Amino acid sequence: MILEVAILNIKEGLSEAFENNFKKAENIISSMKGYISHELKKCLETKDQYILLVNWETVEDHEIGFRKSEEYQKWKTLLHHFYEPFPTVEHYK
């Protein structure tokens, strides 16, 4: 199992809209091959910051199966415009 970790810094004042869109985006990621589970947690100390943790069967399930899919384009449309700066995504085992 691989853990994807991303710190998401949301543009000021857009956290509520981000959370609403993320609820829609959850259905996309959870339908992907190799997806196991995910958690989105809001930071207590830093306003408009979240951590996204996604468990995948393999790195390839995330990097190739998800990121190169049509579903990822929908995910991107729902969420990417909220990020500032764009997050670094790392994988752990």
TORLUM-540319 format. One record per residue (C-alpha): z, x, y; residue in one letter. Coordinates in Angstrom, 2 decimals. Example, Ala and Ser with C-alpha at 12.3 -4.5 7.8 and 13.67 -1.06 7.14 Angstrom:
% TORLUM-540319
(pt (7.80 12.30 -4.50) A)
(pt (7.14 13.67 -1.06) S)
This chain:
% TORLUM-540319
(pt (0.00 0.00 0.00) M)
(pt (-0.87 1.19 3.52) I)
(pt (0.95 0.20 6.71) L)
(pt (-1.14 -0.13 9.86) E)
(pt (0.92 0.35 13.03) V)
(pt (-0.22 -0.47 16.57) A)
(pt (1.79 -0.56 19.78) I)
(pt (0.20 -3.27 21.94) L)
(pt (0.68 -3.08 25.69) N)
(pt (-0.42 -6.39 27.18) I)
(pt (-1.67 -6.75 30.75) K)
(pt (1.14 -7.92 33.00) E)
(pt (1.82 -11.63 32.88) G)
(pt (-0.50 -12.35 29.95) L)
(pt (2.01 -12.20 27.08) S)
(pt (2.14 -15.97 26.58) E)
(pt (-1.66 -16.25 26.43) A)
(pt (-1.76 -13.25 24.07) F)
(pt (0.79 -14.87 21.74) E)
(pt (-1.21 -18.12 21.72) N)
(pt (-4.41 -16.28 20.85) N)
(pt (-2.63 -14.18 18.25) F)
(pt (-1.61 -17.37 16.43) K)
(pt (-5.33 -18.13 16.05) K)
(pt (-6.16 -14.53 15.11) A)
(pt (-3.54 -14.51 12.32) E)
(pt (-5.77 -16.80 10.29) N)
(pt (-8.61 -14.29 10.57) I)
(pt (-6.74 -11.19 9.45) I)
(pt (-4.81 -12.95 6.69) S)
(pt (-8.08 -14.07 5.08) S)
(pt (-9.43 -10.52 4.68) M)
(pt (-9.81 -8.67 1.38) K)
(pt (-6.95 -6.22 0.91) G)
(pt (-4.66 -7.92 3.43) Y)
(pt (-1.06 -8.17 2.20) I)
(pt (1.11 -9.20 5.18) S)
(pt (1.73 -8.68 8.88) H)
(pt (4.41 -8.88 11.55) E)
(pt (4.11 -9.03 15.32) L)
(pt (7.32 -8.14 17.16) K)
(pt (7.97 -8.32 20.91) K)
(pt (9.76 -5.35 22.47) C)
(pt (13.17 -6.09 23.97) L)
(pt (13.15 -3.14 26.37) E)
(pt (9.56 -3.06 27.59) T)
(pt (8.05 -6.19 29.11) K)
(pt (4.64 -7.20 27.73) D)
(pt (4.84 -4.77 24.77) Q)
(pt (4.54 -5.61 21.07) Y)
(pt (4.31 -3.79 17.77) I)
(pt (1.85 -5.00 15.15) L)
(pt (2.53 -4.04 11.54) L)
(pt (-0.09 -4.91 8.92) V)
(pt (0.17 -4.09 5.23) N)
(pt (-3.15 -3.42 3.51) W)
(pt (-3.96 -2.46 -0.06) E)
(pt (-6.04 0.52 1.18) T)
(pt (-7.05 2.19 4.46) V)
(pt (-10.64 1.22 3.64) E)
(pt (-9.68 -2.47 3.51) D)
(pt (-8.65 -2.14 7.15) H)
(pt (-11.10 0.43 8.52) E)
(pt (-14.23 -0.74 6.71) I)
(pt (-13.61 -4.18 5.20) G)
(pt (-11.96 -5.66 8.29) F)
(pt (-13.26 -3.62 11.21) R)
(pt (-16.89 -3.82 10.12) K)
(pt (-16.79 -7.56 9.40) S)
(pt (-17.99 -10.57 11.38) E)
(pt (-14.41 -11.80 11.33) E)
(pt (-13.35 -8.69 13.28) Y)
(pt (-15.72 -9.68 16.08) Q)
(pt (-13.81 -12.98 16.37) K)
(pt (-10.49 -11.07 16.31) W)
(pt (-11.80 -8.75 19.02) K)
(pt (-12.92 -11.68 21.21) T)
(pt (-9.51 -13.34 20.89) L)
(pt (-7.34 -10.28 21.54) L)
(pt (-8.92 -7.10 22.87) H)
(pt (-9.15 -8.21 26.50) H)
(pt (-5.32 -8.38 26.67) F)
(pt (-4.71 -4.68 25.95) Y)
(pt (-4.07 -2.08 28.63) E)
(pt (-4.50 0.63 27.54) P)
(pt (-6.32 0.01 24.28) F)
(pt (-3.87 0.73 21.44) P)
(pt (-3.89 3.68 19.10) T)
(pt (-3.78 2.49 15.50) V)
(pt (-2.26 4.67 12.80) E)
(pt (-1.79 4.28 9.05) H)
(pt (1.29 5.16 6.97) Y)
(pt (2.05 5.22 3.25) K)
